[in-house]
Amino acid sequence: MTDSKYFTTTKKGEIFELKAELNSDKKEKKKEAVKKVIASMTVGKDVSALFPDVVNCMQTDNLELKKLVYLYLMNYAKSQPDMAIMAVNTFVKDCEDPNPLIRALAVRTMGCIRVDKITEYLCEPLRKCLKDEDPYVRKTAAVCVAKLHDINAQLVEDQGFLDTLKDLISDSNPMVVANAVAALSEIAESHPSSNLLDLNPQSINKLLTALNECTEWGQIFILDCLANYTPKDDREAQSICERVTPRLSHANSAVVLSAVKVLMKFMEMLSKDLDYYGTLLKKLAPPLVTLLSAEPELQYVALRNINLIVQKRPEILKHEMKVFFVKYNDPIYVKLEKLDIMIRLASQANIAQVLAELKEYATEVDVDFVRKAVRAIGRCAIKVEQSAERCVSTLLDLIQTKVNYVVQEAIVVIKDIFRKYPNKYESVIATLCENLDSLDEPEARAAMIWIVGEYAERIDNADELLESFLEGFHDESTQVQLQLLTAIVKLFLKKPTETQELVQQVLSLATQDSDNPDLRDRGYIYWRLLSTDPVAAKEVVLAEKPLISEETDLIEPTLLDELICYIGTLASVYHKPPSAFVEGGRGVVHKSLPPRTASSESTESPETAPAGAPPGEQLDVIPTQGDLLGDLLNLDLGPPVSGPPLATSSVQMGAVDLLGSGLDSLIGTPNFVSPPATAVPANLGAPMGSGLSDLFDLASGVGTLSGSYVAPKAVWLPAMKAKGLEISGTFTRQVGSISMDLQLTNKALQVMTDFAIQFNRNSFGLAPAAPLQVHAPLSPNQTVEISLPLNTVGSVMKMEPLNNLQVAVKNNIDVFYFSTLYPLHILFVEDGKMDRQMFLATWKDIPNENEAQFQIRDCPLNAAVPEVPSTGGVPARVPGLRDHPQELRPHPASAPAFHQPRRGAPWEVAAPPSPGRGRARLLAPTGFPGPDSRACPGPRDTPVLENPLFPLLLMFSVR
Amino acid sequence: MIHSLFLINSSGDIFLEKHWKSVVSRSVCDYFFEAQERATEAENVPPVISTPHHYLLSVYRHKIFFVAVIQTEVPPLFVIEFLHRVVDTFQDYFGVCSEPVIKDNVVVVYEVLEEMLDNGFPLATESNILKELIKPPTILRTVVNTITGSTNVGDQLPTGQLSVVPWRRTGVKYTNNEAYFDVIEEIDAIIDKSGSTITAEIQGVIDACVKLTGMPDLTLSFMNPRLLDDVSFHPCVRFKRWESERILSFIPPDGNFRLLSYHVSAQNLVAIPVYVKHNISFRDSSSLGRFEITVGPKQTMGKTIEGVTLSSQMPRGVLNMSLTPSQGTHTFDPVTKVGE
């Protein structure tokens, strides 16, 4: 006869049948019925309808029946609170029973009935039970206080149960003490502010005495409670440690780990010179090792904690490497944890063993595990310098296996090895390149591209390799795109002759065809760098990079110290402070390690150590995926800075600051020095700054001028259309004169001679100031660079768009026509300053019809111009250019500037630093066909005018 | 503390639930099922799973998942250790711990669980005490109970519960006083191709079955106690005495218990009683290979070696194997890829 029979009733009216049985006169039948009810309950069946009938069975001498009814009550009282009241009388009566077992049972069950009305009746019996002569009842009652507190905290406080509970800590019976501590801990956890567990040396002493005698679970509670205590000096700490140490030999792993926690925490206070300190360290190792022979679930938790301990005190387990070797039948979660600890313990002494193991793991079947093993080999190489060579050869062996994911992981880690030991293992690149085609994961591709770019000069076909990646540029992930951009720029700087086309291609892909702002911005930065000053670009892009440091993904020291206080808890499993994941509402007290008291140790204690550590330390950690972008940006920009060393933060902020300072230089006020401007690399100077300022403008596709800034050469006339003549060029303005820089390339097979050039009429009367002079005949595959001086005296015709220029080039073969857009800024004079009076006079001269007035809305002024206190609407009056407001492109050197928006806001305005009013001026050539021809005043009144240009007046007012 | 316990069989049915505090809906187990699906094998289900409001800690034993639900910061080891204790108790009570047995004894299971934990605090986990509170079902007792109408719930407070020796009840009487000790050692060794040991360490336990009258005080001394690297004792062992004299002195619990477990590390030369040699060869251009293992006794100071089993985990790629033992029987399970 087994209990399974209770499940078998499947007839209709089961509940009804049970009801009848419950009300039967026969005790036996009653009991069987209750058992059936309980059985249904255990599998989640709803039998709450039987509540009154079951409660009726409560009044019985049969203990088993009583227990079963109690079980039922606990489950269903909540759903039938009114009925539950019926049970109260029996409970109160049972609490007076001569048998302590029944007294305890009653008080225990009452606490579990989570009905407010019942709790009121519970107080009196509970008070009695807390003072019961039988310790079994007392210890049950102690837990009951915690239960009651959970249901109605206010009631417990009002009734003074907390004080009674505190008194129980001094109880003569260790089990009562343990339960009181457990109850108090639980209450304290939900009310962190209450000072419930106010420990003093006397109570600590009592706890330590109880520790030796109570049950294993009680020991856990007491140890956890001890860990919250901070001894007043190292002597007290030592004496507590001495009394806790025997717990390390307990069979219950939770006791062991709680003891380890107490010891780890109090060790902080002990002087390292003490003999005892060394003994303690030695004693800690064996129990930790033993934990690893327990069940896998226990192992997992233990390993997570050992991971913390190893980081805090590696000396404890440094000789125990072998126990962390993975067993073939370990569950995967244990394997991964062991691997992590192995790397942390790897040192010169044991690296050979570790590598041999890792190599074995890399041939396992489980993909995740294999990946991690390969990665571990790389981390070993970075951590233990002497082993790097062996690690690399191991990795090469693994690449030879041609297992796809192994190869990819290996390439990712080899990249890190290169970053740690530059110029040491380049011989392996050839092997890596062989596997190029098999790479399909972004991380591996990005790593490979980085390697190719970094060592481009040693890879003969680097351009081909990179070009092959470029084909599917748009399908790559951002990570790969960014790397590809950087790598090609690196390649270009190393082999400029062969790769010009490639770099143009990638820059235009990155800047024009990409939606990714990061990619675009990086593209612009490179573009500007390359076109402004290739030498500087070289210094920036090919700068020596800081080595990555050996310790990877370490837990941050302060967090580690906090986590050490949470050894054995969930926090230690997740490696997060409890505040990060414990249910909200319940505040969490931050725990911290006690400071070491011995002053001689001050330099070694973790509290003071960071002060002496180099500030850059944390920067060198291998960046995670997310950081890669920012990291690369920093790597490329940071190093060439000369002069005052940068603060770490300003390097981190690099991109933002550069933009900021670019703006400042654009505003061009001499007395304004912005603090972040220091982030601009000093040796790049102004061109760099202004180059960056132009980032804003470039979004429209056309560059603006700033001093020596020249837009990169664009191909105006492809060779295919001009029988082999390729013309690329750009416009520049230097010290008051405009010139067109042309690059003529002969891609045909015959020699070209007799070049001539002519411009069609255009909006601003641009014309060549001198004939095109190509002195020698242009032989096949030859390139000449010519600077053609221009003036603005040509005939004027309004073009669409305004800055369109149609050019005809003639040579001995044919005449070719092409058109290009010239940047308006080449027309602006350097000194556009105007006297106030003159400005107003000029302003008045312009007829009102020529005035365009519009409101600039939503311009993010405070970001761009910190001096403008408010971000209001900015009305701008732009006379004369009503139809072409978007063409406004003032000289950056003259104070305010309009910018095409980068994204979002319709206009960006850089206003002068003084709040209030500002003005800007544009100069345009005479005869400019404005919307109204009357609006074209002559050059009569402005001394700053160059040639027959007419003034374009801008007035800003900032509210 | 421990809120609830769910027992889940390998096909994913919850066949028992027990709540010690307020009732936690069994839907919380969905998170567990998710993790179970992700893990390819039952052994690989992570032991700690976090859900938005609860944490699920589980152990997998006897093809049953024991899933504990907790809500606050509780030492996970404490929970896992407790779950293992629950399994041990079931095994002790019913002989085996399996789904049908638990279902057969569901009321006893429920009573036992109720005694083991109160409001999430462990109450009585010692098998001896539990057995006094709730008597394990035996055929005889069931018969007696049906005839006399008595119950299998003890109505006396267990005597050991509060004494200084909580593990032992008073008034134990035996006609034959006997005590047995089993030393079980598990050697973890890595043996290279030539048969020499690379590393070997011993994980050992001493299990005892003591049936002695009264309150016996026993001592046990070892030939070479220094060998034992790390020991963990049953609470009955007097630790002070071990520290000073390396002698085990204890008042034993009644019946079966684990006296101590110990560890002999690789630093001490561990002698392995057998020698093992292996050889793997693959035939080129075919998917066949040959794997030979030779096992034989070493000198063992006159002790014989019995019951040698050899089991070998084959990689997943292995489809089948034909075994030809020189002695004994053999099996191959194509599912777990274990050849024996």
Contacts between the chains, C-beta under 8 A, distances in Angstrom:
chain1	res1	chain2	res2	distance
A	1	B	142	5.8
A	1	B	146	7.5
A	2	B	104	3.7
A	2	B	105	6.6
A	3	B	103	7.3
A	3	B	104	5.5
A	3	B	105	5.3
A	3	B	106	4.7
A	3	B	107	5.1
A	3	B	108	7.1
A	4	B	100	7.6
A	4	B	103	5.3
A	4	B	104	4.6
A	4	B	106	7.6
A	6	B	106	7.0
A	6	B	107	7.4
A	7	B	103	6.9
A	7	B	106	7.8
A	27	B	149	6.8
A	28	B	149	6.3
A	31	B	151	7.9
A	35	B	107	5.0
A	38	B	106	7.5
A	38	B	107	5.8
A	38	B	110	6.1
A	39	B	106	5.1
A	39	B	107	6.6
A	42	B	16	5.3
A	42	B	17	6.6
A	42	B	18	7.2
A	42	B	106	5.5
A	42	B	109	7.9
A	42	B	110	5.9
A	43	B	14	7.9
A	43	B	15	6.6
A	43	B	16	7.0
A	43	B	17	7.7
A	44	B	14	7.2
A	44	B	17	6.1
A	44	B	26	6.1
A	62	B	151	6.2
A	63	B	151	6.5
A	63	B	153	5.0
A	63	B	154	7.9
A	63	B	155	4.5
A	64	B	111	7.9
A	64	B	151	3.6
A	64	B	152	6.9
A	64	B	153	3.8
A	65	B	151	7.6
A	67	B	111	6.3
A	67	B	114	7.4
A	67	B	153	6.1
A	68	B	107	7.2
A	68	B	111	7.8
A	71	B	110	6.3
A	71	B	111	7.6
A	71	B	114	6.2
A	74	B	19	7.9
A	75	B	19	7.2
A	75	B	23	7.0
A	78	B	22	7.3
A	78	B	23	7.4
A	99	B	155	7.0
A	99	B	156	7.8
A	99	B	157	7.2
A	100	B	157	5.2
A	101	B	155	6.8
A	101	B	156	6.8
A	101	B	157	4.5
A	108	B	118	5.6
A	111	B	119	6.7
A	112	B	20	7.7
A	112	B	21	7.7
A	112	B	119	6.9
A	114	B	22	5.9
A	134	B	157	7.6
A	134	B	162	8.0
A	135	B	162	5.0
A	136	B	157	5.9
A	136	B	161	5.8
A	136	B	162	5.7
A	140	B	118	6.8
A	140	B	123	7.9
A	143	B	118	5.5
A	143	B	119	5.2
A	143	B	121	5.3
A	144	B	119	7.7
A	146	B	119	6.4
A	147	B	21	7.8
A	147	B	119	4.9
A	150	B	21	7.3
A	173	B	162	6.4
A	175	B	161	8.0
A	175	B	162	6.4
A	175	B	166	7.8
A	179	B	121	6.7
A	182	B	1	8.0
A	182	B	121	5.5
A	183	B	121	7.9
A	186	B	1	6.6
A	186	B	72	7.6
A	189	B	72	6.0
A	189	B	73	6.9
A	190	B	72	7.9
A	213	B	164	6.5
A	215	B	122	7.4
A	215	B	125	7.6
A	215	B	126	7.8
A	215	B	166	6.4
A	215	B	235	7.7
A	216	B	125	7.8
A	216	B	235	6.6
A	217	B	78	7.3
A	217	B	82	7.7
A	217	B	121	7.1
A	217	B	122	3.9
A	217	B	125	7.1
A	220	B	75	6.4
A	220	B	78	5.3
A	224	B	75	6.9
A	246	B	239	4.7
A	246	B	240	7.9
A	246	B	243	7.6
A	249	B	230	7.7
A	249	B	231	5.8
A	249	B	232	5.1
A	249	B	233	5.8
A	249	B	239	6.4
A	250	B	232	5.8
A	250	B	233	7.3
A	250	B	235	7.6
A	251	B	232	4.5
A	251	B	233	6.3
A	251	B	234	6.0
A	251	B	235	7.6
A	251	B	258	6.9
A	251	B	260	7.7
A	251	B	261	6.6
A	252	B	81	5.7
A	253	B	77	5.4
A	253	B	81	5.7
A	254	B	75	5.5
A	254	B	77	3.9
A	254	B	78	4.0
A	254	B	80	7.9
A	254	B	81	4.7
A	256	B	232	7.3
A	257	B	75	7.0
A	257	B	77	5.2
A	258	B	75	6.5
A	286	B	229	5.6
A	286	B	230	3.1
A	286	B	263	6.7
A	286	B	265	8.0
A	287	B	230	6.0
A	287	B	232	7.4
A	289	B	229	7.9
A	289	B	230	6.4
A	289	B	263	6.5
A	289	B	265	7.4
A	290	B	230	4.7
A	290	B	232	6.4
A	290	B	261	7.5
A	290	B	263	5.2
A	293	B	203	4.5
A	293	B	263	6.8
A	295	B	59	6.7
A	295	B	61	7.9
A	295	B	80	7.6
A	295	B	84	6.2
A	296	B	43	7.1
A	296	B	47	7.5
A	297	B	47	3.8
A	297	B	57	7.7
A	297	B	58	7.3
A	297	B	59	5.0
A	297	B	60	7.7
A	297	B	80	4.9
A	298	B	77	6.3
A	298	B	80	5.5
A	298	B	81	6.9
A	298	B	84	7.7
A	300	B	46	7.5
A	300	B	47	5.2
A	300	B	48	7.4
A	301	B	47	7.0
A	301	B	48	7.1
A	301	B	76	4.9
A	301	B	77	5.1
A	301	B	80	6.5
A	302	B	77	7.3
A	322	B	199	5.7
A	322	B	201	7.8
A	322	B	266	6.0
A	323	B	201	7.8
A	327	B	188	7.5
A	328	B	313	5.8
A	329	B	313	6.7
A	331	B	43	4.8
A	331	B	44	4.9
A	332	B	39	7.7
A	332	B	44	4.9
A	333	B	44	6.8
A	333	B	46	5.1
A	333	B	47	7.3
A	365	B	315	5.8
A	365	B	316	5.6
A	365	B	317	7.7
A	568	B	75	4.6
A	568	B	76	7.7
A	568	B	77	5.9
A	568	B	78	7.9
A	569	B	73	5.3
A	569	B	74	7.4
A	569	B	75	5.5
A	569	B	76	7.3
A	570	B	48	7.3
A	570	B	55	6.2
A	570	B	73	5.5
A	570	B	74	7.1
A	570	B	76	5.9
A	571	B	73	6.8
A	573	B	48	5.2
A	573	B	76	5.7
A	574	B	50	7.3
A	578	B	73	5.4
A	581	B	50	6.9
A	582	B	72	7.3
A	582	B	73	5.9
A	583	B	53	6.6
A	583	B	71	7.0
A	583	B	72	7.7
A	586	B	72	7.7
